[in-house]
Every structure is written in C-alpha cells, then in structure tokens.
C-alpha cells in the first residue's frame, strides 16, 4: 500500500516531511488536513494521531506521528534514500538526534511563538500578545545564535560540519522559513546578523530544489497577501491623514 502523509503545508513540520519524500522519490499520497478548518480535530484524524496534530503518516498498518520520528522512519525504512540524510554511523546519528531534540524546546518555541504573536494570530481569530511575542523573540534570537556559533561552527555547509544535508537541516530550515511572513524590517533585524545561518538556509534550499520552493509556495502566497493588506492599510491611513486637516478648516 502507498504511504499516506497527512499534512497541512502551512505547518512547518509538514513541509519538511513532504519535501523529504519528494526529494528521495518516495511514492506517497498527500492527504490535506486543513488546520484553519479544524480538520485535525475530527474523530477520523484522531484515530491516526490522538494528539490531533500534523504531520502524521500511515504506512500499511503502521501509524506514526511527530515529525522527527517520521523523518527517521522514512530515512530508515525506504530504499533509495540518500545516505547523508540519516547516516548509518551511530555517532553521527546521535549527533543529528541531539540537534532534533534541541530544536523543539528552542528554535521551534521561539520561531513559532514570535510569528504567531506578530502575524498569524489575527488570521486564526486570536488576539496578538505583545508580551508573548517579546518572550518568543528572545528565545528565537538565542536559538539563531546557537545555530550560528555551535551547530554551524565547523567548515561544512550544513549542521554538524556536514557537506550534505541531514534530516536535521531540513527540519530546522523549514522552521526558520516561517519568518518569511514577517514584515521586511523585522525579518532583516532578526536574521540579518547571522550570515552563516543565511548561507545554510540557501544551501539547504539548493540541495532540495525544486521541491523546496514548490512545497513552500503556500507560504509565499500568504506573504504576498499580508504585504498587500499592509500596503492597503498604509494607503488608507495616509489618505485619512490628508483629509483630516482639510475637514478641520471647513
């Protein structure tokens, strides 16, 4: 039976799974679980993942959730997956796992929290939380500094000094890509100081093209919508500012 991948492309971990499958020629069926419509809360999906989160996979009778576990499974169970994604060497695997364990409590917490409370909350019907955004930004900046100075400290293009990407590279870069939704000022302020991180992101994109861009297209489209909305609001404010003095003279 064909592998089934339950995903929403607005989900960073979902994008990592989809890109991995496409890059490695894994035959799969993508089943769209639309988070904005709360499809992940349905009884049908809960039977696959009781935690009601994407991504999840079904491979025959085997069900699995949690993106890092899925990446490890796919890299280990499917023939033809390039060795560099999850090498057979036990010590190399352990180091990749260390990065993945670090990811959830650091980079993911910072990036997801900051983007939610600066951009996405209104789209989800939630209020913006400035305090939560400030706290998340501290975690995000600390995480980017750790990637720059610890995980990318060696000579390779990728994490842990690698010359080819691993599942950790793909997972973390997909996480950082959500920063594309920020306005240009915030995006440059946060990512600008980290030149190694920027180069690593580009290297990972290039190693996984054209699939990286195709899967992230949903993110680029949302960014365009947000930019147009912001531009429209700015134009409206400028027009209101021009009219007010005229009205006051009447």
Secondary structure by P-SEA (a helix, b strand, c coil): ccbbbbcccccaaaaaaaaaaaaabbbbbbbbbcccccccccaaaaaaccccccbbbbccccccccaaaaaaaaaccccccccccccccaaaaaaaaaaaaaaaacaaaaaaaaaaaccccccccbbbbaaaaaaaaaaaaaaaaaaaccccccccccccccccccaaaaaaaaaacccccccaaaaaaaccccaaaaaaaaaaaaaccaaaaaaaaaaaaaaaaaaaaaaaaaaaaaaaaaaaaaaaac
